[in-house]
Amino acid sequence: MTDPNAGGAGSAARRAELAANLAALNTRIAAACASTGRSLTELTLIAVTKTFPSSDIDLLVELGIADIGENRDQEASRKVDELTATWREPAHRRIRWHFIGALQTNKAASVARYAALVHSVDRLRLVDALATAAERRATPLRCLVQVNLDLTPARGRAGAMPDEVAALAAAIAAAPSLELAGVMAVAPLGGDANQAFERLATVAQAVQRDHPQAAVISAGMSGDLEQAVANGATHLRVGAALLGSRAHAG
Ligand SMILES: *Cc1c(COP(=O)(O)O)cnc(C)c1O
C-alpha cells in the first residue's frame, strides 16, 4: 500500500523535501543546458525511485514528474499495482514507467505490461523475449540498446559492446511489436564520464544513420548529468539527487 499517513505531517515534510530537491535539480539541469547551448525542451527527466516507496512516486507526480524509472521488475510491478489501486488524479494514469535495470528473459512478459520504454536491451535473446511479450500490447514497446562504455574488458558490466549495437538495433527495428527508440548507457565507475558519453554519442549517431527515428540518448545520473547534457543526452535518469541517498546499493 502507499503510505497510510499520506496527507499527514510526515507526508508534508517529505513533499517539501522532494520539492526542494526537484527545484535544485532543475536549476542544475537549466545551467547545464545554458552552458552547452541546449534547450530544456530536449530533455526528459526520469525520477529513479528504486528502493523508495510508492508514496514518493505519488508526491513526485503531484510535483509534476511524469517519468518514473525502476530497475527491478518485482519492485516495479508492485509499485505499479499499488499506484493503480490508489490513483486519485488523472496525472497518475499518465505515468510513463521506464525499466532501466538488468532484465532477465523470464521477466520480459511482466515488464511489457507496464513499461513505456525499456532502456536495458543488451542481447538478442532479450529482443526475442520482449518481442513475443509485446505482441499482447496495444502499442509497440519502445526499446533502447544499452551500450557498454567500459573499455576494461570482461568487467562484467551491463550493456552490449559497441560493435554489437547495430545488430541489436536492427533486430529491435525488425520486430513489429517493438520500436527502436535509441541508446542508453551508464558511465563506467571511476572513469571519465565526459569521454564515456562522447563515445555513446558516436554510437547513437551510427544507430540514427540506419534508424533516423531512434533519437533517444538515455545518459546521465545524479553524479554526471552535466557531462551527459554536454554530449547530447535526451533522457536523464536521476535517483539520489531527487530522492536522497539509498539505504542499500540498488
Ligand atoms: C540507480 C540508477 C540510476 C540513478 O542513479 P543516481 O546516482 O541515484 O542518480 C540511473 N540509471 C540506472 C541504470 C540506475 O540503476
The ligand as an ORCA input file, in Angstrom:
! r2SCAN-3c Opt
* xyz 0 1
  C      20.070      3.769     -9.891
  C      20.227      4.111    -11.330
  C      20.216      5.453    -11.761
  C      20.122      6.629    -10.802
  O      21.344      6.792    -10.158
  P      21.598      8.015     -9.135
  O      23.063      8.051     -8.972
  O      20.873      7.673     -7.872
  O      21.061      9.244     -9.770
  C      20.331      5.690    -13.114
  N      20.447      4.683    -14.013
  C      20.471      3.390    -13.647
  C      20.603      2.341    -14.674
  C      20.353      3.063    -12.289
  O      20.376      1.771    -11.923
*
